[in-house]
């Protein structure tokens, strides 16, 4: 079994051996230049350099960058969604291009991670009126030993990367890497990377950023760049043969603690499993946001509101699991002391502060819930008194069974 710490080390060591400089991770909190509250992609902090500004560390860069995305927060609770995740990345800023990148990605997958080259599949850009079909990448892949029948040409919706609707940003065709999680086909006529059965998993992609988006289309960039991104959480599960991302070492100790605290088993599935995933995910993200170099606190506006929403949602799922919201504090300690202590050394330094702020928000929300429950019970009692009184006055009276709009608004 490969651990998260080993995976980070292997990624960085491999690209450092190819002349890349580890530039480290930047803050999770948006700096205001990109219009987003959080860092949502590994390449986001490098946008100026992908557009031509020289990077102080040179032309070959790599890192492991934390990211926060909450647009699909309602999907968290399944086996694959997270609000915090890490992207393993490497970049060429006007240096090497497709020949070197395809060779290095292939070497990483086959020699470092031990994947069978005869099972690797890849997708390339099919071309359109804006950019040509990417036959160059396809031929390079074949030359490396990937079977021609394992290379698929897909349209812009699948194999073109750009920030939707954002003029002035770099973009271009990409080459995505796939691998089967089982040798057994599902029975459909074509059980390949396009099959809905989920047999093939995407493990990463290389984006060839050679264009700049304009109001009327695209123009070539002066320098051709490479932007590679492999999700650490997804890759870790894949390399360990796991379909459930919450069974990797990033979450194993947390899930074990929640099982002990609740007396319920994660592998029994159902609502308890969903609750454990949400508590684990949201607590992890809260730890990262509060413990960040530009850390934030729960509030009613902006990024602080997102943090507040995550913490309070986790508290609600603690109640559903049958544990006190304060059980999130030992969960936070596990993330700080055992899982991310080396990759994010600022977390142990800020541990007391992080735990105190999480504890304060839990206390505030539980007090709000307690007050709300008292008001709810008071409202129900009032409805029941009214029903009893009216029933005595009129035997045909239809009892009220719902809370009125005014009372509901107050609650």
C-alpha positions in Angstrom: 0.0 0.0 0.0 1.3 3.4 -0.9 0.7 6.2 1.6 -0.1 9.8 0.8 3.3 11.0 2.1 5.0 8.5 -0.2 2.9 9.6 -3.2 3.8 13.3 -2.6 7.5 12.4 -2.3 7.5 10.2 -5.5 5.8 12.9 -7.5 8.2 15.7 -6.4 11.3 13.5 -6.6 10.5 12.4 -10.1 10.1 15.9 -11.5 13.0 17.3 -9.6 15.1 14.6 -11.3 13.9 16.1 -14.6 15.2 19.5 -13.7 12.0 21.0 -12.1 12.0 23.2 -9.1 9.6 22.5 -6.3 7.9 25.9 -5.8 5.8 24.7 -2.8 2.1 25.4 -2.2 0.5 28.8 -2.0 -2.4 30.0 0.1 -5.8 28.3 -0.3 -7.4 31.8 0.0 -7.9 33.7 -3.2 -5.8 36.9 -3.6 -8.5 38.8 -5.4 -6.8 38.7 -8.8 -8.7 35.8 -10.2 -12.2 36.6 -9.0 -12.6 33.4 -6.8 -12.6 33.1 -3.1 -10.4 30.0 -3.0 -7.6 28.4 -5.0 -9.6 25.9 -7.1 -6.9 24.5 -9.3 -3.2 23.7 -9.1 -2.4 26.1 -12.0 -4.4 29.0 -10.7 -1.5 30.7 -8.9 0.6 30.3 -12.1 -1.7 32.2 -14.4 0.6 35.2 -15.0 3.5 33.0 -15.8 1.6 30.8 -18.2 0.8 34.1 -20.0 4.4 35.0 -20.4 5.7 36.6 -17.2 9.0 35.1 -16.1 8.8 32.9 -13.0 11.6 33.6 -10.4 12.2 29.8 -10.0 12.7 29.3 -13.8 10.9 27.5 -16.6 10.5 24.0 -15.1 8.3 23.9 -12.0 6.5 21.3 -9.8 4.5 21.2 -6.6 1.6 19.7 -4.7 -1.1 22.3 -4.3 -4.1 22.3 -2.0 -7.4 23.3 -3.5 -10.9 24.1 -2.2 -14.1 23.7 -4.3 -17.5 23.9 -2.8 -19.7 24.1 -5.9 -20.7 20.5 -5.5 -20.9 20.4 -1.7 -24.2 18.5 -1.9 -22.3 15.6 -3.6 -19.9 15.2 -0.6 -21.0 12.1 1.2 -20.4 9.7 -1.7 -17.1 7.8 -2.3 -15.3 10.3 -4.5 -16.2 14.0 -3.7 -14.2 16.2 -1.5 -14.3 20.0 -0.7 -10.5 20.0 -0.1 -8.1 18.1 -2.3 -4.5 18.3 -3.5 -3.3 18.6 -7.1 0.1 17.2 -8.0 1.4 19.4 -10.8 4.3 20.2 -13.0 4.8 23.0 -15.6 7.0 24.0 -18.5 6.9 27.7 -19.1 8.1 28.0 -22.8 10.7 25.2 -22.3 9.9 21.6 -23.3 6.6 20.5 -24.9 4.7 17.4 -26.1 7.6 15.1 -26.8 9.2 15.4 -23.4 5.9 15.6 -21.5 4.3 12.5 -23.0 7.5 10.5 -22.4 7.8 11.7 -18.7 4.1 11.0 -17.9 4.5 7.5 -19.5 7.7 6.9 -17.5 6.1 8.0 -14.2 3.1 5.8 -14.7 5.0 2.7 -15.9 8.3 2.8 -14.0 7.5 4.7 -10.8 3.9 3.6 -10.3 4.2 0.2 -12.0 1.3 0.4 -14.4 1.1 -2.0 -17.3 1.7 -0.1 -20.6 -0.6 -2.5 -22.5 -3.5 -1.3 -20.3 -2.9 2.4 -20.4 -5.4 4.4 -22.5 -5.2 8.0 -23.5 -7.5 10.6 -25.1 -6.4 13.5 -27.4 -8.1 16.5 -29.0 -10.1 15.7 -32.1 -9.7 19.2 -33.5 -12.2 21.9 -34.6 -12.3 25.2 -36.5 -10.1 26.8 -33.8 -7.3 24.3 -33.4 -6.1 21.2 -35.4 -6.5 17.5 -34.5 -3.7 16.5 -32.1 -2.1 13.8 -34.3 1.3 14.8 -32.9 0.5 13.6 -29.4 -1.2 10.5 -30.6 1.9 9.5 -32.6 4.2 10.2 -29.6 2.0 7.9 -27.5 2.1 5.1 -30.0 5.9 5.5 -30.2 6.1 5.0 -26.4 4.3 1.7 -26.7 0.6 2.6 -26.1 -1.6 0.5 -28.4 -3.2 2.6 -31.2 -6.6 1.1 -30.3 -6.2 2.6 -26.8 -5.9 6.1 -28.1 -9.2 8.0 -28.5 -9.9 11.3 -30.3 -12.5 13.4 -28.4 -14.0 16.8 -29.0 -13.6 20.1 -27.2 -16.0 19.2 -24.4 -13.6 16.4 -23.3 -10.1 17.3 -24.4 -9.7 21.0 -24.3 -8.9 23.0 -21.2 -10.0 26.6 -20.6 -11.6 28.7 -17.9 -15.2 28.9 -19.1 -16.1 32.5 -20.1 -12.8 34.0 -19.0 -11.2 36.1 -21.7 -7.4 36.6 -21.6 -6.5 33.3 -20.0 -4.3 30.5 -21.4 -5.9 27.4 -22.8 -5.3 24.5 -25.2 -5.8 20.8 -26.0 -5.1 18.2 -23.4 -4.0 14.6 -23.2 -5.8 12.6 -20.5 -4.6 9.3 -19.1 -6.9 6.4 -18.2 -6.4 2.9 -16.7 -8.8 0.1 -16.0 -9.6 -0.8 -12.4 -10.6 -4.3 -13.5 -9.7 -6.6 -16.5 -13.3 -7.7 -16.7 -15.4 -6.0 -19.3 -19.0 -5.1 -18.5 -20.6 -6.8 -21.5 -21.3 -3.8 -23.6 -20.1 -3.8 -27.2 -17.4 -1.2 -26.5 -16.2 -1.3 -22.9 -13.6 1.4 -23.2 -12.9 4.8 -21.7 -16.3 6.1 -23.0 -18.2 3.3 -21.3 -20.6 4.4 -18.5 -19.8 1.3 -16.4 -16.8 3.1 -14.8 -14.3 0.4 -15.6 -11.7 3.0 -16.6 -10.7 5.8 -14.3 -9.0 9.0 -15.3 -5.8 9.4 -13.4 -4.4 12.7 -14.7 -3.9 15.0 -17.7 -1.4 17.0 -19.5 -2.6 20.3 -20.9 -0.8 22.0 -23.8 -1.4 25.6 -23.2 -0.5 27.1 -26.5 -3.4 29.5 -27.0 -4.9 32.6 -25.3 -8.6 33.1 -25.2 -10.0 36.2 -26.8 -13.5 37.7 -27.3 -13.6 36.2 -30.8 -11.8 32.9 -30.3 -8.1 32.1 -29.7 -4.7 33.4 -30.6 -1.4 31.5 -30.2 0.7 32.3 -27.1 4.3 33.5 -27.7 5.5 30.6 -25.6 4.0 27.1 -25.6 3.5 25.8 -22.1 2.7 22.5 -20.4 0.3 22.2 -17.4 0.1 18.8 -15.8 -2.4 17.9 -13.1 -2.9 14.6 -11.2 -5.3 14.6 -8.3 -3.5 13.2 -5.2 -6.6 12.0 -3.5 -7.9 10.2 -6.6 -4.5 8.8 -7.5 -3.9 7.5 -4.0 -7.2 5.6 -4.1 -6.5 4.2 -7.5 -2.9 3.0 -6.8 -4.2 1.2 -3.7 -7.0 -0.5 -5.6 -9.7 1.4 -3.8 -13.0 2.7 -5.2 -13.7 4.6 -2.0 -11.5 7.7 -1.5 -12.3 7.7 2.2 -10.5 4.4 2.7 -7.0 5.8 2.0 -4.6 6.8 4.8 -5.8 10.3 4.4 -9.1 9.3 6.2 -8.5 5.9 7.7 -7.7 7.1 11.2 -10.5 9.6 11.2 -13.1 7.0 10.1 -11.8 4.6 12.8 -12.3 7.3 15.4 -15.8 8.1 14.2 -16.7 4.4 14.3 -15.5 4.2 17.9 -17.3 7.4 18.9 -20.6 6.4 17.3 -20.6 2.7 17.8 -21.4 2.3 14.1 -19.5 0.6 11.3 -18.5 2.6 8.2 -18.6 -0.5 6.0 -22.3 -1.1 6.9 -23.0 1.7 4.5 -26.2 3.8 4.5 -26.6 7.0 6.4 -23.9 6.4 9.0 -21.3 6.0 6.2 -22.5 9.2 4.6 -22.3 11.1 7.9 -18.8 10.0 8.5 -17.6 11.1 5.1 -19.2 14.5 5.4 -17.8 15.0 9.0 -14.4 14.0 7.9 -14.4 16.0 4.7 -15.8 19.2 6.1 -13.6 19.1 9.2 -10.5 18.6 7.0 -11.4 21.6 4.9 -12.0 23.7 8.0 -8.6 22.8 9.4 -7.0 23.8 6.2 -8.8 27.1 5.8 -8.3 28.2 9.4 -4.7 27.0 9.5 -3.7 28.5 6.1 -1.0 31.1 5.9 -3.8 33.6 5.2 -6.2 31.8 7.4 -9.8 32.8 7.7 -12.5 32.5 10.4 -16.2 31.7 10.2 -18.3 34.7 9.4 -21.5 35.7 7.6 -19.8 37.0 4.4 -17.5 35.8 1.7 -15.1 33.0 2.3 -15.8 33.1 6.0 -19.4 32.2 5.3 -18.4 29.1 3.3 -16.2 28.0 6.2 -19.2 28.6 8.6 -21.5 26.6 6.3 -19.0 23.7 6.2 -18.6 23.5 10.0 -22.3 23.8 10.7 -23.2 21.2 8.1 -20.7 18.9 9.8 -22.3 19.5 13.2 -25.7 18.6 11.7 -24.3 15.3 10.4 -22.7 14.6 13.8 -26.2 14.7 15.3 -27.4 12.4 12.6 -24.6 10.0 13.4 -25.5 10.2 17.1 -22.4 12.0 18.3 -21.8 15.4 19.9 -20.5 18.1 17.5 -17.4 18.4 19.7 -16.2 15.0 18.3 -15.0 17.1 15.4 -12.2 18.4 17.6 -10.4 15.0 17.9 -11.0 14.5 14.2 -9.3 17.8 13.5 -6.4 16.8 15.8 -5.9 13.6 13.7 -5.6 15.7 10.5 -3.2 18.1 12.1 -1.0 15.7 14.0 -1.0 12.5 12.0 -1.9 13.2 8.4 -0.8 16.6 7.3 1.9 17.4 9.8 4.8 17.0 7.3 3.1 18.4 4.2 1.7 21.4 6.0 4.0 22.2 8.9 2.1 25.4 9.7 -0.9 23.3 10.9 0.9 21.9 14.0 2.2 25.3 14.8 -1.3 26.7 14.7 -3.0 23.7 16.3 -4.3 25.3 19.5 -5.7 28.3 17.5 -7.4 26.0 14.9 -9.0 23.8 17.5 -10.2 26.8 19.5 -11.8 28.4 16.5 -13.5 25.2 15.4 -14.7 24.7 19.0 -16.1 28.2 19.2 -18.1 27.8 16.0 -19.4 24.4 17.1 -20.5 26.0 20.4 -22.2 28.9 18.6 -24.1 26.7 16.3 -25.2 24.2 19.0 -26.5 27.1 21.1 -28.5 28.3 18.0 -29.9 24.8 17.4 -30.8 24.5 21.1 -32.6 27.8 21.0 -34.3 26.8 17.8 -35.5 23.5 19.2 -37.0 25.2 22.2 -38.9 27.6 19.9 -40.0 24.7 17.8 -41.3 22.8 20.8 -43.0 26.0 22.1 -44.7 26.5 18.7 -45.9 22.8 18.6 -47.3 23.1 22.1 -49.2 26.3 21.0 -50.7 24.5 18.1 -51.8 21.6 20.3 -53.4 23.9 22.8 -55.3 25.6 20.0 -56.4 22.3 18.6 -57.7 21.1 22.0 -59.6 24.4 22.6 -61.2 24.5 19.1 -62.2 20.8 19.3 -64.1 21.5 22.5 -65.9 24.4 20.8 -66.6 22.6 17.5 -66.7 18.8 17.2 -66.2 19.1 13.4 -63.1 21.3 13.7 -60.2 20.1 11.5 -57.0 20.0 13.6 -54.0 22.0 12.5 -51.1 19.7 11.5 -48.6 22.3 10.0 -46.7 25.3 11.3 -47.9 28.5 9.8 -45.8 30.7 7.6 -45.2 33.4 10.3 -44.0 30.9 12.9 -41.9 29.0 10.3 -40.2 32.3 9.3 -39.4 33.0 13.0 -37.9 29.5 13.4 
